[in-house]
Amino acid sequence: MDVKVYTTPTCGYCHQLKAYLRERGVPFEEKDVSRDRAAAQEMVNLTGQMGVPVAVIGGEAVIGFDRPRIEALLARRPKRQGPKFGLKIADGSGGVIVGGVRPDGIGARLGLASGDTITEVNSRPIRTAADMERSISGVAAGNIVSMKFLRGGRPRKTEIIV
């Protein structure tokens, strides 16, 4: 489920909303309406309002930091099953490039770092982010995860029980 947040840098409620979403591990796209005229117009078209914050969760707009409404909409989100890897990834040349690693995720326990290129998970070749998602979607608590990756062009291998 897509979550978009329309904000400005000086809005206190915007900062509270973003912190709230981050604490709950909800990925979101932030649109700064003070710098992006198209985003500001998009927000007005969606809500008829010019005030921030506005959160759009699963296609439904929430004006202001309306915590009960936001919680209700987030409760409808499909939950990813299995352990959280905590990785920001993108398609790369020869594998998937790691753009960020959450310190509390499985990726950190595997020893991954920004800039690494993942090439294999549990003996499955990884060429795209979709390959990575398919490979980790079946991982359950107690399973072994083995991963091959490149760091600075040098091959590495790691393995843990999740």
TORPA-4810 file (N, C-alpha, C, O; in nm, 3 decimals):
<nodes>
NODE_1_0.085_-0.117_0.000_0.000_0.000_0.000_0.089_0.124_0.000_0.178_0.138_0.084_M
NODE_2_0.064_0.212_-0.094_0.141_0.335_-0.103_0.099_0.434_0.004_-0.020_0.450_0.032_D
NODE_3_0.198_0.499_0.064_0.173_0.605_0.160_0.251_0.727_0.113_0.374_0.722_0.098_V
NODE_4_0.179_0.837_0.089_0.242_0.963_0.051_0.213_1.064_0.161_0.104_1.066_0.218_K
NODE_5_0.312_1.147_0.190_0.296_1.250_0.291_0.334_1.384_0.229_0.447_1.402_0.183_V
NODE_6_0.240_1.478_0.230_0.263_1.612_0.179_0.299_1.700_0.299_0.224_1.707_0.396_Y
NODE_7_0.414_1.766_0.292_0.468_1.838_0.407_0.532_1.969_0.366_0.544_2.002_0.248_T
NODE_8_0.573_2.044_0.470_0.664_2.157_0.454_0.769_2.144_0.564_0.742_2.081_0.667_T
NODE_9_0.887_2.200_0.544_0.993_2.186_0.644_0.963_2.253_0.778_1.019_2.213_0.880_P
NODE_10_0.875_2.353_0.780_0.849_2.427_0.904_0.726_2.379_0.979_0.691_2.436_1.083_T
NODE_11_0.660_2.277_0.931_0.535_2.228_0.991_0.566_2.126_1.102_0.617_2.018_1.075_C
NODE_12_0.533_2.162_1.225_0.556_2.072_1.339_0.477_1.943_1.330_0.529_1.836_1.360_G
NODE_13_0.350_1.953_1.287_0.268_1.832_1.274_0.320_1.740_1.164_0.305_1.618_1.172_Y
NODE_14_0.382_1.799_1.062_0.444_1.719_0.956_0.557_1.634_1.014_0.567_1.515_0.984_C
NODE_15_0.641_1.696_1.098_0.751_1.623_1.162_0.697_1.512_1.252_0.753_1.402_1.255_H
NODE_16_0.589_1.541_1.325_0.529_1.439_1.412_0.474_1.322_1.330_0.493_1.206_1.367_Q
NODE_17_0.406_1.352_1.220_0.351_1.248_1.134_0.461_1.158_1.078_0.448_1.036_1.080_L
NODE_18_0.568_1.219_1.027_0.677_1.140_0.970_0.744_1.054_1.077_0.777_0.938_1.051_K
NODE_19_0.764_1.109_1.196_0.824_1.032_1.306_0.733_0.915_1.343_0.780_0.803_1.366_A
NODE_20_0.604_0.940_1.348_0.506_0.836_1.380_0.514_0.721_1.279_0.516_0.605_1.318_Y
NODE_21_0.519_0.754_1.150_0.526_0.651_1.046_0.658_0.574_1.054_0.660_0.452_1.040_L
NODE_22_0.768_0.647_1.077_0.899_0.580_1.088_0.902_0.484_1.206_0.954_0.373_1.195_R
NODE_23_0.847_0.527_1.322_0.845_0.441_1.440_0.773_0.311_1.415_0.805_0.208_1.474_E
NODE_24_0.674_0.315_1.327_0.596_0.195_1.296_0.649_0.120_1.175_0.588_0.022_1.132_R
NODE_25_0.761_0.166_1.120_0.822_0.097_1.006_0.742_0.110_0.878_0.750_0.023_0.790_G
NODE_26_0.664_0.218_0.865_0.581_0.237_0.746_0.661_0.317_0.642_0.694_0.433_0.666_V
NODE_27_0.692_0.257_0.529_0.762_0.332_0.425_0.667_0.435_0.364_0.549_0.406_0.343_P
NODE_28_0.719_0.553_0.334_0.635_0.657_0.275_0.717_0.742_0.181_0.840_0.750_0.190_F
NODE_29_0.646_0.806_0.089_0.707_0.901_-0.002_0.671_1.040_0.048_0.553_1.072_0.064_E
NODE_30_0.771_1.122_0.072_0.747_1.258_0.119_0.748_1.355_0.002_0.836_1.349_-0.084_E
NODE_31_0.650_1.446_0.000_0.644_1.550_-0.102_0.641_1.685_-0.030_0.546_1.717_0.040_K
NODE_32_0.747_1.762_-0.050_0.760_1.894_0.011_0.687_1.995_-0.078_0.738_2.035_-0.183_D
NODE_33_0.567_2.036_-0.035_0.485_2.124_-0.118_0.539_2.267_-0.121_0.494_2.347_-0.204_V
NODE_34_0.632_2.301_-0.034_0.690_2.435_-0.038_0.791_2.448_-0.152_0.822_2.559_-0.195_S
NODE_35_0.842_2.336_-0.201_0.943_2.337_-0.308_0.893_2.275_-0.438_0.953_2.295_-0.543_R
NODE_36_0.784_2.202_-0.430_0.736_2.126_-0.546_0.593_2.172_-0.579_0.497_2.128_-0.516_D
NODE_37_0.582_2.260_-0.677_0.450_2.316_-0.713_0.354_2.208_-0.761_0.234_2.212_-0.731_R
NODE_38_0.406_2.110_-0.835_0.320_2.002_-0.886_0.263_1.921_-0.770_0.146_1.882_-0.772_A
NODE_39_0.347_1.896_-0.668_0.299_1.822_-0.550_0.195_1.903_-0.475_0.097_1.848_-0.426_A
NODE_40_0.215_2.035_-0.464_0.118_2.122_-0.397_-0.016_2.117_-0.471_-0.121_2.107_-0.407_A
NODE_41_-0.012_2.124_-0.602_-0.136_2.118_-0.680_-0.202_1.981_-0.667_-0.325_1.971_-0.657_Q
NODE_42_-0.121_1.877_-0.667_-0.172_1.740_-0.649_-0.246_1.730_-0.515_-0.355_1.672_-0.509_E
NODE_43_-0.187_1.786_-0.408_-0.249_1.783_-0.276_-0.382_1.858_-0.276_-0.481_1.810_-0.220_M
NODE_44_-0.385_1.976_-0.338_-0.508_2.055_-0.344_-0.614_1.980_-0.424_-0.731_1.980_-0.386_V
NODE_45_-0.576_1.917_-0.534_-0.671_1.840_-0.614_-0.729_1.723_-0.536_-0.847_1.690_-0.550_N
NODE_46_-0.647_1.661_-0.452_-0.693_1.547_-0.373_-0.786_1.587_-0.260_-0.884_1.518_-0.230_L
NODE_47_-0.755_1.700_-0.197_-0.824_1.734_-0.071_-0.905_1.862_-0.075_-0.993_1.882_0.008_T
NODE_48_-0.875_1.951_-0.171_-0.937_2.082_-0.170_-0.877_2.173_-0.064_-0.926_2.284_-0.042_G
NODE_49_-0.772_2.127_0.001_-0.707_2.199_0.110_-0.568_2.243_0.069_-0.507_2.183_-0.020_Q
NODE_50_-0.519_2.349_0.134_-0.382_2.393_0.110_-0.295_2.373_0.233_-0.175_2.402_0.229_M
NODE_51_-0.352_2.323_0.343_-0.276_2.303_0.466_-0.210_2.167_0.472_-0.257_2.071_0.410_G
NODE_52_-0.101_2.160_0.546_-0.028_2.035_0.566_-0.029_2.002_0.715_-0.055_2.090_0.796_V
NODE_53_-0.003_1.879_0.753_0.029_1.765_0.666_-0.096_1.702_0.607_-0.206_1.714_0.659_P
NODE_54_-0.074_1.635_0.496_-0.175_1.551_0.434_-0.107_1.416_0.410_0.001_1.410_0.352_V
NODE_55_-0.171_1.311_0.454_-0.123_1.175_0.428_-0.222_1.107_0.336_-0.343_1.117_0.356_A
NODE_56_-0.172_1.040_0.236_-0.257_0.961_0.148_-0.215_0.816_0.168_-0.105_0.775_0.133_V
NODE_57_-0.308_0.740_0.225_-0.280_0.600_0.262_-0.379_0.511_0.187_-0.500_0.517_0.209_I
NODE_58_-0.325_0.430_0.099_-0.412_0.342_0.020_-0.515_0.419_-0.061_-0.626_0.371_-0.082_G
NODE_59_-0.477_0.540_-0.107_-0.566_0.619_-0.189_-0.661_0.709_-0.111_-0.735_0.787_-0.172_G
NODE_60_-0.660_0.701_0.022_-0.748_0.785_0.104_-0.667_0.894_0.173_-0.564_0.867_0.234_E
NODE_61_-0.717_1.018_0.161_-0.646_1.132_0.216_-0.686_1.156_0.362_-0.803_1.145_0.400_A
NODE_62_-0.585_1.189_0.443_-0.605_1.227_0.582_-0.544_1.365_0.598_-0.425_1.385_0.576_V
NODE_63_-0.628_1.461_0.637_-0.582_1.599_0.653_-0.542_1.618_0.799_-0.619_1.588_0.890_I
NODE_64_-0.421_1.669_0.820_-0.369_1.689_0.955_-0.314_1.559_1.011_-0.315_1.455_0.945_G
NODE_65_-0.265_1.567_1.133_-0.210_1.448_1.199_-0.321_1.385_1.281_-0.324_1.395_1.404_F
NODE_66_-0.413_1.317_1.211_-0.529_1.251_1.271_-0.490_1.106_1.300_-0.514_1.016_1.220_D
NODE_67_-0.430_1.088_1.417_-0.373_0.958_1.452_-0.474_0.843_1.444_-0.441_0.740_1.385_R
NODE_68_-0.596_0.855_1.501_-0.690_0.742_1.491_-0.724_0.704_1.347_-0.733_0.585_1.314_P
NODE_69_-0.742_0.803_1.262_-0.774_0.774_1.122_-0.655_0.709_1.052_-0.671_0.615_0.974_R
NODE_70_-0.535_0.760_1.079_-0.415_0.703_1.020_-0.396_0.559_1.065_-0.365_0.471_0.984_I
NODE_71_-0.415_0.533_1.194_-0.403_0.396_1.245_-0.503_0.303_1.179_-0.469_0.189_1.145_E
NODE_72_-0.627_0.351_1.160_-0.730_0.268_1.097_-0.692_0.233_0.953_-0.708_0.119_0.910_A
NODE_73_-0.641_0.331_0.879_-0.601_0.305_0.741_-0.478_0.215_0.734_-0.470_0.128_0.647_L
NODE_74_-0.384_0.234_0.824_-0.265_0.149_0.825_-0.299_0.005_0.863_-0.233_-0.089_0.818_L
NODE_75_-0.401_-0.012_0.945_-0.442_-0.147_0.985_-0.492_-0.228_0.866_-0.489_-0.351_0.869_A
NODE_76_-0.536_-0.160_0.761_-0.583_-0.230_0.640_-0.470_-0.275_0.550_-0.490_-0.355_0.459_R
NODE_77_-0.348_-0.223_0.576_-0.234_-0.257_0.492_-0.205_-0.406_0.501_-0.210_-0.463_0.610_R
NODE_78_-0.175_-0.469_0.388_-0.132_-0.608_0.397_0.005_-0.613_0.464_0.095_-0.536_0.431_P
NODE_79_0.020_-0.703_0.556_0.146_-0.718_0.628_0.234_-0.818_0.556_0.188_-0.925_0.516_K
NODE_80_0.361_-0.784_0.539_0.457_-0.878_0.481_0.485_-0.984_0.586_0.517_-0.953_0.700_R
NODE_81_0.473_-1.105_0.545_0.496_-1.216_0.636_0.646_-1.242_0.647_0.722_-1.215_0.554_Q
NODE_82_0.687_-1.296_0.759_0.826_-1.333_0.777_0.909_-1.221_0.835_0.860_-1.110_0.855_G
NODE_83_1.033_-1.250_0.861_1.124_-1.153_0.922_1.151_-1.034_0.830_1.139_-1.045_0.708_P
NODE_84_1.187_-0.922_0.890_1.217_-0.801_0.813_1.367_-0.792_0.787_1.449_-0.799_0.879_K
NODE_85_1.401_-0.776_0.660_1.541_-0.766_0.622_1.595_-0.625_0.642_1.716_-0.608_0.661_F
NODE_86_1.509_-0.524_0.637_1.552_-0.387_0.664_1.652_-0.333_0.563_1.749_-0.267_0.600_G
NODE_87_1.629_-0.362_0.436_1.720_-0.317_0.332_1.649_-0.225_0.234_1.534_-0.249_0.198_L
NODE_88_1.717_-0.120_0.191_1.674_-0.040_0.077_1.759_-0.088_-0.039_1.882_-0.084_-0.034_K
NODE_89_1.691_-0.135_-0.144_1.765_-0.194_-0.256_1.719_-0.134_-0.388_1.611_-0.077_-0.399_I
NODE_90_1.804_-0.149_-0.487_1.773_-0.106_-0.624_1.842_-0.199_-0.721_1.947_-0.257_-0.692_A
NODE_91_1.781_-0.213_-0.838_1.844_-0.294_-0.942_1.979_-0.234_-0.976_1.996_-0.112_-0.983_D
NODE_92_2.075_-0.321_-0.997_2.209_-0.277_-1.033_2.266_-0.366_-1.141_2.199_-0.456_-1.191_G
NODE_93_2.388_-0.341_-1.176_2.458_-0.421_-1.274_2.518_-0.541_-1.202_2.605_-0.525_-1.116_S
NODE_94_2.474_-0.660_-1.235_2.529_-0.781_-1.174_2.468_-0.817_-1.040_2.525_-0.899_-0.967_G
NODE_95_2.355_-0.757_-1.005_2.290_-0.789_-0.878_2.206_-0.672_-0.830_2.170_-0.583_-0.907_G
NODE_96_2.176_-0.674_-0.700_2.093_-0.571_-0.637_2.183_-0.488_-0.547_2.255_-0.541_-0.462_V
NODE_97_2.178_-0.358_-0.564_2.262_-0.268_-0.485_2.190_-0.230_-0.357_2.072_-0.195_-0.358_I
NODE_98_2.262_-0.236_-0.247_2.208_-0.198_-0.116_2.230_-0.048_-0.099_2.342_0.001_-0.104_V
NODE_99_2.118_0.023_-0.079_2.126_0.167_-0.059_2.121_0.206_0.087_2.165_0.315_0.123_G
NODE_100_2.068_0.120_0.170_2.059_0.148_0.313_2.029_0.021_0.390_1.970_-0.073_0.336_G
NODE_101_2.072_0.018_0.516_2.053_-0.099_0.601_2.001_-0.051_0.736_2.066_0.028_0.804_V
NODE_102_1.883_-0.100_0.775_1.832_-0.066_0.909_1.913_-0.142_1.012_1.939_-0.261_0.995_R
NODE_103_1.954_-0.074_1.119_2.039_-0.139_1.219_1.972_-0.256_1.290_2.041_-0.344_1.343_P
NODE_104_1.838_-0.258_1.293_1.767_-0.365_1.363_1.717_-0.475_1.270_1.642_-0.563_1.314_D
NODE_105_1.756_-0.473_1.143_1.707_-0.570_1.047_1.802_-0.686_1.025_1.915_-0.686_1.073_G
NODE_106_1.755_-0.783_0.952_1.833_-0.902_0.921_1.954_-0.865_0.834_2.061_-0.925_0.847_I
NODE_107_1.937_-0.767_0.746_2.049_-0.723_0.662_2.169_-0.681_0.744_2.283_-0.711_0.709_G
NODE_108_2.143_-0.610_0.855_2.253_-0.568_0.944_2.317_-0.690_1.009_2.439_-0.696_1.023_A
NODE_109_2.234_-0.786_1.051_2.289_-0.908_1.112_2.372_-0.988_1.012_2.466_-1.057_1.050_R
NODE_110_2.336_-0.978_0.885_2.413_-1.046_0.781_2.543_-0.973_0.751_2.630_-1.027_0.684_L
NODE_111_2.557_-0.851_0.801_2.679_-0.775_0.781_2.677_-0.690_0.655_2.781_-0.643_0.611_G
NODE_112_2.559_-0.671_0.596_2.550_-0.592_0.474_2.568_-0.444_0.505_2.540_-0.398_0.615_L
NODE_113_2.616_-0.370_0.405_2.638_-0.226_0.419_2.596_-0.157_0.289_2.590_-0.220_0.184_A
NODE_114_2.568_-0.029_0.298_2.536_0.050_0.179_2.649_0.035_0.077_2.767_0.041_0.112_S
NODE_115_2.610_0.015_-0.048_2.708_-0.001_-0.154_2.736_-0.146_-0.190_2.792_-0.173_-0.296_G
NODE_116_2.699_-0.240_-0.103_2.716_-0.382_-0.136_2.624_-0.419_-0.252_2.520_-0.356_-0.273_D
NODE_117_2.664_-0.521_-0.328_2.581_-0.573_-0.436_2.548_-0.718_-0.406_2.636_-0.804_-0.404_T
NODE_118_2.421_-0.746_-0.381_2.376_-0.881_-0.350_2.362_-0.958_-0.480_2.297_-0.912_-0.574_I
NODE_119_2.425_-1.077_-0.486_2.425_-1.157_-0.608_2.351_-1.290_-0.593_2.312_-1.351_-0.693_T
NODE_120_2.333_-1.334_-0.468_2.269_-1.465_-0.446_2.209_-1.471_-0.307_2.270_-1.425_-0.210_E
NODE_121_2.089_-1.529_-0.297_2.025_-1.554_-0.167_1.977_-1.698_-0.167_1.900_-1.739_-0.254_V
NODE_122_2.024_-1.773_-0.070_1.985_-1.915_-0.057_1.999_-1.990_-0.190_1.908_-2.061_-0.233_N
NODE_123_2.114_-1.974_-0.252_2.151_-2.041_-0.378_2.070_-1.995_-0.498_2.078_-2.057_-0.604_S
NODE_124_1.991_-1.889_-0.484_1.916_-1.834_-0.597_1.988_-1.710_-0.648_2.021_-1.621_-0.568_R
NODE_125_2.013_-1.702_-0.779_2.078_-1.581_-0.833_1.986_-1.460_-0.818_1.865_-1.470_-0.836_P
NODE_126_2.046_-1.347_-0.785_1.972_-1.222_-0.769_2.020_-1.125_-0.875_2.137_-1.086_-0.877_I
NODE_127_1.929_-1.087_-0.963_1.962_-0.991_-1.069_1.882_-0.861_-1.053_1.928_-0.754_-1.093_R
NODE_128_1.761_-0.872_-0.993_1.674_-0.756_-0.978_1.614_-0.753_-0.838_1.621_-0.850_-0.763_T
NODE_129_1.555_-0.639_-0.804_1.487_-0.627_-0.674_1.372_-0.727_-0.665_1.343_-0.779_-0.557_A
NODE_130_1.306_-0.755_-0.777_1.198_-0.854_-0.778_1.253_-0.993_-0.745_1.188_-1.069_-0.672_A
NODE_131_1.371_-1.028_-0.797_1.435_-1.156_-0.761_1.459_-1.162_-0.610_1.434_-1.264_-0.546_D
NODE_132_1.507_-1.051_-0.555_1.536_-1.045_-0.412_1.408_-1.066_-0.331_1.406_-1.143_-0.235_M
NODE_133_1.301_-0.997_-0.370_1.173_-1.009_-0.299_1.123_-1.153_-0.303_1.078_-1.206_-0.202_E
NODE_134_1.131_-1.216_-0.420_1.087_-1.356_-0.430_1.172_-1.447_-0.341_1.120_-1.540_-0.278_R
NODE_135_1.301_-1.421_-0.336_1.392_-1.507_-0.259_1.369_-1.495_-0.108_1.381_-1.594_-0.036_S
NODE_136_1.336_-1.375_-0.062_1.320_-1.359_0.083_1.176_-1.375_0.131_1.152_-1.387_0.251_I
NODE_137_1.080_-1.376_0.037_0.939_-1.382_0.078_0.904_-1.512_0.151_0.813_-1.513_0.233_S
NODE_138_0.974_-1.619_0.121_0.943_-1.746_0.186_1.024_-1.774_0.312_1.009_-1.880_0.372_G
NODE_139_1.108_-1.680_0.351_1.192_-1.701_0.469_1.108_-1.683_0.594_1.039_-1.583_0.609_V
NODE_140_1.115_-1.780_0.684_1.043_-1.774_0.811_1.143_-1.776_0.926_1.258_-1.816_0.911_A
NODE_141_1.095_-1.732_1.041_1.179_-1.735_1.161_1.231_-1.877_1.181_1.156_-1.974_1.170_A
NODE_142_1.359_-1.888_1.211_1.423_-2.017_1.232_1.492_-2.072_1.108_1.569_-2.168_1.117_G
NODE_143_1.465_-2.012_0.992_1.531_-2.054_0.867_1.673_-2.001_0.861_1.707_-1.902_0.926_N
NODE_144_1.755_-2.069_0.782_1.890_-2.020_0.754_1.883_-1.935_0.628_1.820_-1.972_0.530_I
NODE_145_1.950_-1.821_0.633_1.963_-1.735_0.514_2.110_-1.727_0.482_2.191_-1.685_0.564_V
NODE_146_2.144_-1.767_0.359_2.281_-1.749_0.312_2.278_-1.648_0.200_2.185_-1.644_0.119_S
NODE_147_2.380_-1.567_0.196_2.383_-1.460_0.098_2.523_-1.442_0.045_2.621_-1.444_0.119_M
NODE_148_2.531_-1.426_-0.087_2.657_-1.388_-0.150_2.643_-1.244_-0.198_2.539_-1.205_-0.251_K
NODE_149_2.748_-1.167_-0.179_2.745_-1.028_-0.220_2.885_-0.980_-0.252_2.984_-1.045_-0.219_F
NODE_150_2.892_-0.866_-0.317_3.020_-0.803_-0.351_3.035_-0.678_-0.266_2.941_-0.599_-0.251_L
NODE_151_3.153_-0.659_-0.212_3.187_-0.536_-0.141_3.319_-0.489_-0.198_3.421_-0.557_-0.187_R
NODE_152_3.316_-0.372_-0.259_3.437_-0.320_-0.322_3.485_-0.412_-0.433_3.605_-0.420_-0.459_G
NODE_153_3.393_-0.482_-0.498_3.428_-0.572_-0.607_3.475_-0.710_-0.562_3.498_-0.799_-0.645_G
NODE_154_3.490_-0.729_-0.431_3.537_-0.859_-0.380_3.419_-0.943_-0.331_3.332_-0.893_-0.260_R
NODE_155_3.416_-1.071_-0.371_3.304_-1.157_-0.330_3.310_-1.191_-0.180_3.417_-1.213_-0.123_P
NODE_156_3.192_-1.194_-0.120_3.179_-1.234_0.021_3.058_-1.323_0.035_2.967_-1.323_-0.048_R
NODE_157_3.058_-1.400_0.143_2.944_-1.487_0.173_2.915_-1.476_0.321_3.007_-1.466_0.403_K
NODE_158_2.787_-1.477_0.355_2.746_-1.471_0.495_2.624_-1.560_0.513_2.552_-1.589_0.418_T
NODE_159_2.602_-1.600_0.636_2.490_-1.692_0.665_2.449_-1.674_0.810_2.534_-1.664_0.899_E
NODE_160_2.317_-1.669_0.835_2.264_-1.662_0.971_2.134_-1.739_0.981_2.073_-1.774_0.880_I
NODE_161_2.093_-1.765_1.103_1.959_-1.819_1.128_1.872_-1.700_1.167_1.906_-1.625_1.258_I
NODE_162_1.759_-1.685_1.097_1.672_-1.571_1.126_1.565_-1.604_1.228_1.484_-1.518_1.263_V
</nodes>
